[in-house]
């Protein structure tokens, strides 16, 4: 990146440190970042279930995503967090069109992703790309990096001739911090962090407007996680792309996100600006997740936290009413009968802050000191 593209040193936010723990300053957003505008990618009431074998009443189904509404605008990062099995990865595949929803719609710039055909579908594939969780299995081990990164260029016919193809791959590798002369190597010759950088380069090859990152750092060690997260933040600032960043690490999500969505058992529990969700969480589940984040300083070790009992219910047979009521310390009869809807947690709620809880913001009993 040319020196003129960087903000002044005094204006640049501090990068995520491998040992610093959760970032408390919000996403990296220096001057010059494109202003977030109208939503680019919108999911409305999307549902997806899978067959899970036979039961006494016939074939049972896993309700992976069960009525989710989300949107992401240009230049924005939407973080999605939740426990394993809550439906985050299925949601990612729905957003990029790798899966079709059983109900609901995913629309990009007004066009439904699942029903687009021909040229329009090719345009959607180019505009919405994905970075996969495992950098080992997402790269073809028999192809050199030149062909791995150039594959989207070939499919979408974005370059002509071997020289232009090689030059574009060299440019993409340099963009993600890899030497262009590495393009002749094979995936097994790289470290995990380098392989994930290659995956990011491949996702950027089509010049997308939205990139969906499905737990892109969960398979990496802590020091490499920081490098990859900072790379994504820098690329977003430079290119103005929208990011959907899916992870189970709340500290990482806070570092990169403008808004955060909290998922539980296929549904949204809370959605709002990152600073609000982290500083004033309204849903008991969100508070429990934040209380489980390891502390950085000895003075924080005496904090009180919400301790959840038991494991999440099975997505094959989710509970009626609020899906969290089986573990919620403030659940009442209404929680067992009626499903809560996403709504502002109070009269003074921040704009865009909603929570699916009948008693959002109510005091929650805490457990032993952490």
N, C-alpha and C positions, 0 to 999 in steps of 0.2 A: 504494500500500500504506500503510495507516495506520502512524503512527510506532510503535505498540505491537507491530506485527508484526515489527519489526526487532530483531535482537539488539543488545546494547550495542556501542558503537563499538569498545571494547577487545577484544570477543569475536569480532568479525567478521573472517574471513580476508581476506587481501589478494587483490584481484581480479587477473585475468590482465592483464598489460600488453602493449600492442601491440609493444613493443620488448624485452620482458624475456626472450624465448625460452622454452624449455620450463620449465614450472612444476615445482618439486621438492617442493612441500608436499602433493600429493595433491588430492582433490576438495574443493570448497567444502562444508563440512558443519557449519554452526553448530548451537548448541543449539536444540532444537525440531523438528529434522528427523525425520519419521516413522521409526520403527525398521524396518529391513528384515526381512521375515518369509518366509513360504512363497513359492515361485516363482509368479509370475503367468503368465508366458509361457515355455513349455518347448518346445524343439525336440529331437527324438530321432531320430537317424540319418537326417536329411533329405538327400535327393539330388535334384539337378536337372541335366538335360542338354538340349542343344539340337542340332538338326540343323545341320551345318556344311558341307553340300554333298556331292558324290559323290566316292568314292574307288574304288580297284580292287576292293575287297571289298564295295561297296555304299555306303550313306550313312554318312558319318562323323558323330560327335557330339562336341560340346564338353561336357566334364564340369565344369560351372561350380561346383556344390556337390556334394561326394561323401562323404557320411557325417559330418554335423556334429551334435554334441550341445551345446546351450546352454540356459541358463535365466536369467531376470531376475526379481527380486523387487520388491515395492512399495518405492518410495523409493530404489531402487538404480540406479546407472548402470553399464552394461556397455559398455566400449569394445571395438571390433573394429578391428584394424589389419592391414595387409598391403600388398603391392605391387599396382599396377594389374593387373587380370585375375585376381586370386586368388579372386574369387567373393563379395566383400563386398556389392555391390549386389544380386546375385541372392539372397543370404541375406536381405537386408532385405525384398525383395518376397515371399519365402516367409513371413517372420514376420508380415507384415500381411495375408496372404491374397491378394495380387495375382497370385501364381503358386501353382500346386499342385505339391507335391513328387512326383517319380516314385516315391519310396519314403520311408519314415519318416513322422513326424507332427509337426505343430505344434499345440500345445494351449494354450488360454487358459482359466485357471481350471477346468481339467479337461475342457474341451470341445474337440474337434478342430476347428481352424479350417477345414480344407479341405472337410469333409463337412457342416458346419452348414448348415441351410436355414431359410427363412422368418424368423420372429421372432428365433430364436436367432442366425442369421447377421447380422441387422441389429444386434443387441446387440453382437456381436463387432466389427463394423465401427465401431460407436461407441466401443468400449472401447480399440481398438488403432488408432492413427492414425500418419501418416507425414509427415515433412518431407523434401522432395525436394532433390536436389543442386543443380539449376539453378533459381534463383528467376525466371528469365525465362520459360522454357518451361513451368513448373509453374503459371503464372497465365494465365487466359484474357485475351488482350489486348483483347477486345471488351466485357468486363464491367467496370463500375466496382467499386471495392474493396468497396463495400457488398454487392454481389451475390456477389463472390468469397468473402468471409468468411462470408456468410450462407448460402451454398449447403449446407453440412452441416446447418445449422439447419433449412433447408427440407426436406431429404431425410429427416431423422430427426424432423421435426415437433416441434421443441423449443421453439418460440415461436409465439404466436398474435397476428396482427395486425401491421401495418407499424410501429407505434410501438414495440412490444416488440422487433421484429426489429432496428430501427435502434438502440435502446438497448443491446441485447446486443452488436451489432457495435461500437458506441462503447466499451463496456466492454472488449471483447477488444483493440481497438486501443490503448487506454490501458494495458492490461496489458503489451503488448510495446513500449511507449515511443513510440507514434505518436499524433498529435493526432486526436481523433475527427472533426474537420471535414475530414480528408483522405479520408473514405469516398466522396466524390463523384468523386474523381480516378480515372484509369485507370492500369494498371500501368506504362506507358511514362513516366509523370510522376514515377517514384520512382527512387532510386538502387538499386544492387544490394543493399546492406545493408537498406534499407527494404523492398525486395521480399521478402527472406528473413524479415523480421519479420512481414510480412503472411502468408507461408506458415505461420509458427509460430502466428499468431493463428487461422488457419483450422483448423490441426490441433487447437488447444485448444478449438474451438467446441463440440465434443460432450462436453467434460469427460472425456477419455480417462484410463485408468489406465496405459497404456503408450504411449509415443511413440518411434517408430523414426526416427532422423535419419540419412539416407544422405548422408554427406559434406556437411553443411549449410553449411560455410564454405569449401570448396575453390574455389568460384568467386568469392570475395571477396578484397579486398586485406587486408594484414596488420592494419591498424588496425581495419577493420570486423570482421574475424574475432574479435578480442578482445571487441568489443562484443556480438556475437551469442553467443559462448560464455559470457560472463558472464550474459547474459540467460537462456540455457537453465539455467544453474546456479541462478540466482535463482528462476526459475519452478519448478524441481524442489523447491527448499526450501520454497517457498510452497504448492505444490499437492500435494506428496507423490507425484508421478507417477514411474513407472519409465522410464528412458531407455536405449535402445540407440543408442550414439553410434558411428557408422562413419566412419572417416577414415584417411588415410595419413600425417597429421602426428602423430608420436608425442608431441610436446610438448603439443599440444592435447588429445589423448586422456588423457594423464596428468593434466592439469588437472581434468578433469571426472569421471573414472572411479573407481569403487570396485573393480571387477575388470576385467581386460583379457584379451581373446582374440586370439591372433596367428594369422592364416590364411596358408596357403601352398598354392597350386594346388588350391583347393577343399576343403582339410581344415584342421583345427586343428593347429598346431604346438605351441602352449603356451597355458595358461589358468591364471589365478590372481589373487590380490589385486594391485592395481596397484603398491603399494609393493614387493612381492616380485618381480614380473615385471621391474620397472625396475631394482631394485637387485641382484637375484640371478637374472638370467635363466639358464635351464637349457638351452634349445635353441640350437644354433649360429646358426640363422636369426634368432632374437630378438636375440642378441648383435650380429649383423651390422647389423640394423636400428637398434639403439640407437647403434652406432658411427658410423652415417651421419648422425646428427642434428648440425646445425651447432653449433659451440661458441659460448658467449656471452662468455667471458673469455679474454684472451690467455694466462693461465697454463694453460688447458686445451688449447692448440693442439699441445702435444707428446704428446698421448695416443696410444696405440697402438689400432688398430682392425682388425677382421676384414674382409678384402677378398674379396668373392665373385667368382668367375670366371664369365663367360658370362651368358646370359639364362635366365630360367625356362623349363623345358620346355613344350611345347605341351599345353594341356588336352585337345586332340583325342587325343593318344597319350601319356598320362602314364607315367613310368617305373615299373617294378615295384619292389616293396619300399618303402623310404622315398622319397618323392617329392623330397626335398631332396638325395639322395645325389649327384646329378650336379654339385652346386655346393658340397657340404659339404667343408670341409678336413680332417675327421676321419673320413670315411666308410670303412667296411671291408666285407668280403664279406657279412657278415650284413645290412648296410644295403641291399645290392642284391637280396637274396633275400627278406627278411622285412619286412613292413609293421609299424612300431612302433605300439603302442597308447598312449593317454594314461594315464600313471601318475605317481605322485609321483617326483620326480627324486632322492630319497635318503631315508634314515631321518629326517633332521631337516628335511624339507620342511615349509613352512608349510601350514596347513590349506587345502585347495582348490587347491593349486598342483600342476598336472600338466603333463607334457611328453611329446610323441610322438617320443622319440629313444632309440635303443639305448644311447647313451653320454651321456645327459643330465648336464650339469655337468662333463664332462671338459674338461681344458685344450684350448684351440683356438689354433693358430698365428695370430699377428697380423701385419698388414702394416705399411707405412711409417707414420710419425707423421702425424696429421691436421693 
